[in-house]
Amino acid sequence: MTHDALPSYLNPDNLGPWGQYLQQIERVTPHLGSLSRWVETLKRPKRILTVDVPIERDDGSIAHFEGYRVQHNLSRGPGKGGVRYHQDVTLSEVMALSAWMTVKNAAVNVPYGGAKGGIRVNPASLSKGELQRLTRRYTSEISLIIGPTKDIPAPDVNTNEQVMAWMMDSYSMIEGNLSTGVVTGKPISLGGSLGRREATGRGVFVMGCEAAVQRGVAIEGARVAVQGFGNVGGVAASMFAEAGAKLVAVQDHTGVVVHEGGLDVKQLHKHVAEAGGVKGFPGAEQTLERDAFWGIESDILIPAALEQQITAENAPRIRTKIVLEGANGPTTPEADDILAGKDVLVVPDVLANAGGVTVSYFEWVQDFSSFFWSEEEINARLTRIMQNAFHAAWAVAQEKKVSLRTATFILACTRVLQAREVRGLYP
Ligand code: NAD
């Protein structure tokens, strides 16, 4: 099929995040053997729901926001994936994020398909009451397709435990029964799991340690640079610092702070909580323009903000040994090739940040059985799953002489398409 024949949102020349994902699928297809017969399945989301979300503002006016829930693939289980509130949310982005969830869930072998949701809104422009009304109306609009055995949302950028609590409550009211298992990332008091809040950052740290062994980097004294100091980047930064690494630079939406000897992570967390960003942190040796972040020398670089941050434009300036993708889709395929040419090991998002969905899976299992595990047990199981997934992908990368991303896609897409094949087509 020529690309001209494709609808624009399926065209890989359209370099939105969805185009980026399609290019990744092109790279894995030659390795899928007879399963490549089914590969078109991966290039089409199973279900896309676009919703209008109207709310009454505090001043009495009515505002409308566009929201989405995309179920990319449900071959291996119910949909699973976060909900993002951001002013730049697009359908292309939510489609790509849902597809990466399909791959990620299969890569760590949790029994889920892939889904994602989002609303194009700047949540900082809403009061708490408006945010609650937005969340409840969005939940009501997507309640047609979500549910504990259908599709289970979770937090993503700018959504948190409180938002999940509102979603759970709204869904339970609509259904007429308590449905704790409809979302994960809930407060502990509502059936949330110990360790869930830190799980993605913890998983990033575990994967970073595995990658560091392969690259001969000692964590003690390693220079770590992080983009994004939120749920993922902030926790990963703390864990690396606790293990003796030096946090040499942090970039967020407000600026860049640098300290060659290592930023004081606890103080930086305090500053971000008070000031809303890293800008103005008194413990910084230097502050830089945002773009200068990419030229800072490090051993481990962790993009943990948004997609398409490492591009053909800035990849040539990157001086690091390991790129550890905390964010989803932070590296474009062109940048992947440039980094490979510089012998930088890229630990792909679908491995590196899979800790969040892994503990979400634990939360869902605990909710179903109403039997809750200790934090030690959760962290130990998380670490084991992450390490196993890393080693399985590493072995495929060595055997087939492909990048760790393509190796992870080979493992994951094989699992998804095997399920697709054995289920067969309905009717
Ligand atoms: P968050 O809202 O907690 O934090 C986002 C961080 O990114 C903030 O520090 C913000 O300042 C920064 N940021 C936003 N825009 C930026 C920009 N243009 N330039 C630089 N920094 C910017 O979000 P999060 O939950 O930490 O998610 C971050 C990434 O990790 C996203 O790609 C998300 O999809 C991915 N992820 C999150 C989870 C999870 O459990 N929260 C799981 C897997 C993947």
Boltz pocket constraint, residues with backbone or C-beta under 6 A from the ligand:
constraints:
  - pocket:
      binder: B
      contacts: [[A, 155], [A, 156], [A, 157], [A, 158], [A, 159], [A, 196], [A, 200], [A, 227], [A, 228], [A, 229], [A, 230], [A, 231], [A, 232], [A, 233], [A, 251], [A, 252], [A, 253], [A, 254], [A, 276], [A, 277], [A, 304], [A, 305], [A, 306], [A, 307], [A, 326], [A, 327], [A, 328], [A, 353], [A, 354], [A, 356], [A, 357]]
      max_distance: 6.0
